[in-house]
Amino acid sequence: MFRYGKEINPGEYLIDIKHTHAILASLMGLTRETTTTELGRLKRKGIIYYNAKDLIIYEEALKKVIGDNSLYDIDLS
């Protein structure tokens, strides 16, 4: 999200890639079915939002789920 995303609002990162569940599955080495299930789970938990053209990651929701403060120390400069 930090590397490929664009911060559109504080803590909201838009990933600007053409994506389908099949493409995302291929990038992650998963099946399309597993990818669809996991994306749905992330969306229901409020960690991401996606539709046919947008993929948005919510930083604070992600931090709560991973339970790790390591994202706080990332230097983007």
C-alpha positions in Angstrom: 0.0 0.0 0.0 2.9 2.4 0.8 4.9 1.5 -2.3 2.2 1.2 -5.0 -0.7 3.1 -3.4 -1.6 6.7 -3.5 -2.9 8.3 -0.3 -6.2 9.8 -1.3 -7.4 10.7 2.2 -5.5 10.4 5.4 -4.9 6.7 6.0 -6.7 5.6 2.8 -4.6 4.2 0.0 -5.8 3.7 -3.6 -3.9 0.9 -5.4 -3.9 1.9 -9.0 -3.8 -1.4 -10.9 -6.2 -3.1 -13.2 -7.4 -5.9 -11.1 -9.7 -8.8 -11.3 -9.8 -11.6 -8.8 -8.0 -13.8 -11.3 -5.2 -11.2 -11.7 -4.8 -10.7 -7.9 -4.9 -14.4 -7.4 -2.1 -14.8 -9.9 0.0 -12.1 -8.2 -0.4 -13.8 -4.8 -0.1 -17.4 -5.9 -3.6 -18.3 -4.8 -6.7 -19.6 -6.6 -9.3 -17.2 -7.8 -11.8 -18.8 -5.4 -9.5 -18.3 -2.4 -8.8 -14.7 -3.4 -12.5 -13.9 -3.8 -13.2 -15.4 -0.3 -10.3 -13.5 1.3 -11.1 -10.2 -0.4 -14.7 -10.5 0.8 -13.5 -11.1 4.3 -11.2 -8.1 4.3 -14.1 -6.0 2.8 -16.5 -7.1 5.6 -13.9 -6.2 8.2 -13.5 -2.7 6.8 -9.9 -3.2 5.9 -10.4 -2.7 2.2 -12.9 -1.5 -0.3 -13.0 -2.6 -3.9 -15.2 -2.5 -6.9 -14.5 -3.1 -10.6 -11.9 -0.3 -10.8 -10.9 0.7 -7.3 -8.9 -1.0 -4.6 -8.6 1.0 -1.4 -6.8 -0.1 1.8 -7.6 1.5 5.1 -4.4 1.8 7.1 -5.8 2.0 10.6 -8.1 -1.0 10.1 -5.2 -2.9 8.7 -3.0 -2.0 11.7 -5.7 -3.2 14.2 -6.0 -6.6 12.4 -2.3 -7.4 12.1 -1.7 -6.2 15.7 1.7 -4.9 14.8 3.2 -1.5 15.2 5.7 -2.1 12.5 3.8 0.1 10.0 4.3 3.1 12.3 8.0 3.1 11.7 8.0 3.0 7.9 9.9 6.0 6.4 8.5 6.9 3.0 10.9 9.7 2.2 
